[in-house]
Amino acid sequence: SAVISQKPSRDICQRGTSLTIQCQVDSQVTMMFWYRQQPGQSLTLIATANQGSEATYESGFVIDKFPISRPNLTFSTLTVSNMSPEDSSIYLCSAEGESGTYNEQFFGPGTRLTVL
Amino acid sequence: QKEVEQNSGPLSVPEGAIASLNCTYSDRGSQSFFWYRQYSGKSPELIMSIYSNGDKEDGRFTAQLNKASQYVSLLIRDSQPSDSATYLCAVESGNTPLVFGKGTRLSVIA
């Protein structure tokens, strides 16, 4: 399975500022994703990070608010822009590698964001 | 819209019992099915994957898939307090991102 690391692990930010979260995978992967998880809630997919092209965003999420980069097959960043307290959440990076002929998806440890 | 349904729980079982977690999905074309375990404050951890009808066993865990009924389950034998967590069912259809259920919270009582 792929090993995924995220930086920072947590942060406390002021309203109106931006935070960039980094995600590093220890092997080349086909797909990378960004999720958000509110306390006690399930996972919400923000976007699929595409290598070399613009990310594919889910309904309710836009590039201006959550710009994403994926410059290569092992690294991606998510920026949370112009933050408000409603953005307080855990942000999870996920990668899909290949296990035999099937793809399995693994998660990083998450970034706990608090916006004051 | 593709949906994955799980009973939110909490599901409480005594230590040593079998815990049975259930999941239904709406997309009949779904091909891959996964169970994740998530401890409080941690990220989801993949514990089982299943791709064809029938049972798949891995240690104390057994995943069961019935595509005709659009139903996938996870059995945990000899449940331990350390199994207490939220279990997420996830379903994949072709080249689309996983669709996650809301999770079932399992509590194993010592």
Interface residues (C-beta under 8 A of the other chain):
Chain A: S1 M31 F33 Q41 S42 L43 L45 T48 L92 S99 Y102 N103 E104 Q105 F106 F107 G108 P109 G110
Chain B: S32 F34 K42 S43 P44 E45 L46 S49 Y51 L88 A90 E92 P97 L98 F100 G101 K102 G103
